[in-house]
Structure formats: structure tokens, C-alpha cells
């Protein structure tokens, strides 16, 4: 009994030596920025929400108004290449869906699966009881579906 306990303890003690440490040699670090010339203001929240996979890095800015608007909370989503760090496109909510766009917090949450992106807009309309999730195809940037959520 003592020998088997000793053997088990010896194996457990040596296990960390046998398992190689996970590390990256010379990791690539890239700082991502919104498009030059975009309107910025204090606390515009670029990076509050992020989704990453092997092809895409998607960054939400839910308080970031479009260039022609100073409305807080309009929101934008920036799509970058995960390989190069290059900005591919900026997605903004459509006036057809959101009306005046004021305060929808588009990009407040993000989910990424393959080439599809789900963007949360917790304040979809002026009515606080409505929210939405918008499904986009990332290679084309096209809106595929709008899922409207209503408080019961």
C-alpha cells in the first residue's frame, strides 16, 4: 500500500514536468482603431464588445454616433481581418429599421459564428420594451435577418 501511494505521489509530482507549457513565441500584437475621420467623443466605447474567430475581429462601439450625427448611443460595429488587422468595413444601423437612430446602442453585444455576426441593439426603438438582434453576413456586410424582442 505504501509503495503504490508513493508511486502515485511521485507521478503526480512529476506530471507538471512532463506537460509542456503553453506559450507563444513572438506573438503578434496589433492595436485596432476606428476609421480615421470618424466622429469621436469622450467615452465613445470602442471595444466595449468584441467577438473574435480565426477570420474576423469584430469590435462594437455602442455609444458611437454616425459621422453626420451627434446623437449618443447610435452605435457602430467595426469588422477587421484577423490575419492582417486591416479594417474591412464599418456596419451601422439602417435608418429604415431604427428611424432616427437615437440611442439604440447598436453593437452593445456581439456574437460570431463562422462568417455570420449577430449584433445586439438593446434599445431598438424609442420604446424601452423593444430590443433586437441583427444577423449579418460578414463577407458581404449584408443584413440577413432582424430578430425583434419584446418584453412580455
C-alpha positions as CSV (number, residue, x, y, z in Angstrom):
1,X,0.0,0.0,0.0
2,X,2.8,2.4,0.9
3,X,4.6,1.7,-2.4
4,X,1.6,2.4,-4.5
5,X,0.8,5.6,-2.6
6,X,4.5,6.7,-3.0
7,X,4.4,5.8,-6.8
8,X,1.2,7.8,-7.2
9,X,2.6,10.8,-5.4
10,X,5.8,10.6,-7.5
11,X,3.8,10.5,-10.7
12,X,1.6,13.4,-9.6
13,X,4.7,15.4,-8.6
14,X,6.4,14.8,-12.0
15,X,3.3,15.5,-14.1
16,X,3.9,19.2,-14.4
17,X,7.4,18.5,-15.7
18,X,6.1,16.2,-18.4
19,X,3.4,18.5,-19.7
20,X,4.8,21.3,-21.9
21,X,3.9,24.8,-21.0
22,X,1.6,26.6,-23.5
23,X,3.4,29.7,-24.8
24,X,3.7,31.7,-27.9
25,X,7.0,32.8,-29.3
26,X,7.0,36.3,-30.7
27,X,3.2,36.8,-30.5
28,X,1.8,39.4,-33.0
29,X,0.1,42.3,-31.2
30,X,-2.0,44.7,-33.3
31,X,-3.7,47.8,-32.0
32,X,-7.1,48.3,-33.7
33,X,-8.6,51.7,-34.3
34,X,-11.8,53.0,-35.7
35,X,-11.8,54.5,-39.2
36,X,-9.8,57.8,-39.3
37,X,-12.1,60.8,-39.5
38,X,-15.0,59.2,-37.6
39,X,-16.5,61.5,-35.0
40,X,-15.1,60.7,-31.6
41,X,-16.2,62.0,-28.2
42,X,-15.3,61.2,-24.7
43,X,-16.3,57.7,-23.7
44,X,-17.5,56.6,-27.1
45,X,-16.9,52.9,-26.1
46,X,-14.9,51.5,-29.0
47,X,-14.1,48.0,-27.8
48,X,-16.9,47.6,-25.2
49,X,-18.0,44.5,-27.0
50,X,-15.6,42.2,-29.0
51,X,-16.1,39.0,-31.0
52,X,-13.1,37.0,-32.5
53,X,-12.6,33.9,-34.6
54,X,-9.9,32.7,-37.0
55,X,-11.0,35.1,-39.8
56,X,-12.6,38.1,-38.1
57,X,-12.1,40.5,-35.2
58,X,-15.3,42.5,-34.7
59,X,-15.4,45.5,-32.3
60,X,-18.5,47.2,-31.1
61,X,-18.9,50.9,-30.3
62,X,-22.4,51.2,-28.9
63,X,-22.1,54.9,-28.0
64,X,-20.6,56.0,-31.3
65,X,-22.7,58.2,-33.4
66,X,-22.5,58.2,-37.2
67,X,-20.4,61.0,-38.8
68,X,-23.5,63.0,-39.6
69,X,-25.0,62.7,-36.1
70,X,-24.0,63.6,-32.6
71,X,-26.7,61.5,-31.0
72,X,-25.3,59.5,-28.2
73,X,-25.8,55.7,-28.3
74,X,-26.3,55.3,-32.1
75,X,-23.7,52.6,-32.3
76,X,-21.4,51.2,-34.9
77,X,-19.6,47.8,-35.5
78,X,-16.1,47.6,-37.0
79,X,-15.1,44.5,-38.8
80,X,-11.3,43.7,-39.1
81,X,-9.4,40.9,-40.7
82,X,-8.0,38.6,-38.0
83,X,-5.0,37.9,-40.2
84,X,-3.9,41.4,-41.2
85,X,-5.7,43.7,-38.7
86,X,-7.0,45.7,-41.6
87,X,-10.4,47.4,-41.2
88,X,-12.7,45.6,-43.7
89,X,-15.9,47.5,-43.1
90,X,-17.9,49.6,-40.7
91,X,-21.5,48.5,-40.1
92,X,-24.1,51.0,-38.9
93,X,-27.8,50.5,-38.2
94,X,-30.2,51.4,-41.0
95,X,-32.5,54.4,-40.7
96,X,-35.2,52.2,-42.3
97,X,-35.0,49.9,-39.2
98,X,-34.3,52.3,-36.4
99,X,-35.9,55.5,-37.5
100,X,-33.9,58.4,-36.0
101,X,-31.2,56.0,-34.7
102,X,-31.1,57.9,-31.4
103,X,-29.9,55.8,-28.5
104,X,-30.3,52.2,-29.9
105,X,-26.9,51.1,-28.6
106,X,-26.3,49.1,-31.8
107,X,-23.2,46.9,-31.2
108,X,-23.7,46.7,-27.5
109,X,-23.3,42.9,-27.7
110,X,-21.7,40.7,-30.4
111,X,-21.7,37.0,-31.3
112,X,-19.6,35.5,-34.1
113,X,-20.0,32.1,-35.8
114,X,-18.0,31.5,-38.9
115,X,-18.9,34.3,-41.4
116,X,-22.1,35.3,-39.5
117,X,-22.3,38.1,-37.0
118,X,-25.2,38.7,-34.5
119,X,-25.3,42.3,-33.3
120,X,-27.3,43.3,-30.3
121,X,-29.3,46.6,-30.2
122,X,-30.8,46.6,-26.7
123,X,-32.8,49.8,-27.3
124,X,-34.2,49.0,-30.8
125,X,-36.9,51.7,-30.7
126,X,-37.8,54.6,-28.5
127,X,-40.0,52.2,-26.6
128,X,-37.6,50.7,-23.9
129,X,-39.6,47.4,-24.0
130,X,-38.2,46.5,-27.5
131,X,-34.7,45.1,-28.3
132,X,-33.3,43.5,-31.4
133,X,-30.6,41.2,-32.6
134,X,-29.5,41.7,-36.2
135,X,-27.8,38.9,-38.2
136,X,-25.1,40.0,-40.8
137,X,-23.1,38.1,-43.4
138,X,-19.6,39.4,-42.8
139,X,-18.0,38.8,-46.3
140,X,-20.7,40.9,-47.9
141,X,-21.7,43.1,-45.0
142,X,-25.4,42.5,-45.8
143,X,-28.1,42.3,-43.2
144,X,-29.7,38.9,-43.3
145,X,-32.3,38.9,-40.5
146,X,-33.7,41.1,-37.8
147,X,-34.9,39.4,-34.6
148,X,-37.2,41.7,-32.6
149,X,-37.5,41.0,-28.9
150,X,-40.3,42.4,-26.8
151,X,-40.7,42.3,-23.1
152,X,-43.8,40.2,-22.2
